[in-house]
Amino acid sequence: MTVYFYGRNSSISSFEKGSSIATQKDKAHKYASLKDLTIDVEVIEQVSGTTKFESRTKGFEIMQNLKRH
């Protein structure tokens, strides 16, 4: 099983600093550790939260990859 981390930030300045993404990644890795999982793929992007996941550039790529497997 492939485990994905998908981090998203809607603010360009925060995205460039990586501040929110770093927090999201840290929490995801801690959760994965508790569940004895390893995050295999990390995907981050700067996009509005109101954009549907499959309409986001990286979201679309993830969905296509999941459909192939």
C-alpha positions in Angstrom: 0.0 0.0 0.0 1.3 3.4 -0.9 0.8 6.1 1.7 0.5 9.7 0.5 1.0 13.0 2.3 -0.9 15.8 0.6 -0.1 19.3 1.9 -1.9 22.3 0.7 -1.7 26.0 1.4 -3.8 28.8 -0.1 -1.5 31.6 0.9 1.4 32.2 -1.5 3.6 33.8 1.1 3.0 31.0 3.6 3.5 28.4 0.9 6.9 29.9 -0.1 8.0 30.0 3.6 6.8 26.4 4.0 5.3 27.4 7.4 1.9 25.8 7.2 3.2 22.9 5.0 5.9 22.1 7.6 3.2 21.9 10.3 1.0 19.7 8.2 3.9 17.4 7.3 5.0 17.1 11.0 1.5 16.1 12.1 1.1 13.6 9.2 4.4 11.9 10.0 3.5 11.7 13.7 0.1 10.2 12.8 1.8 7.7 10.4 4.2 6.7 13.1 1.4 6.0 15.5 -0.3 3.8 12.9 2.9 2.1 12.0 2.8 3.6 8.5 5.5 5.1 6.3 4.7 8.0 4.1 5.9 7.0 0.6 4.9 10.0 -1.4 4.9 13.7 -0.3 2.9 16.1 -2.5 2.5 19.8 -1.8 0.8 22.6 -3.7 -0.4 26.1 -3.3 -4.1 26.2 -4.2 -7.4 27.4 -2.7 -9.2 25.0 -0.4 -12.4 25.7 -2.4 -11.0 24.1 -5.5 -12.1 20.5 -5.8 -9.3 18.0 -5.1 -9.5 16.4 -8.6 -9.4 19.9 -10.2 -6.1 20.8 -8.5 -3.0 20.1 -10.5 -1.4 17.8 -7.9 -4.8 16.4 -6.8 -5.5 15.4 -10.4 -2.1 13.6 -10.7 -2.7 11.7 -7.4 -6.2 10.6 -8.5 -4.8 9.4 -11.9 -2.1 7.5 -10.1 -4.5 5.9 -7.7 -6.8 4.8 -10.6 -3.9 3.1 -12.3 -3.1 1.1 -9.1 
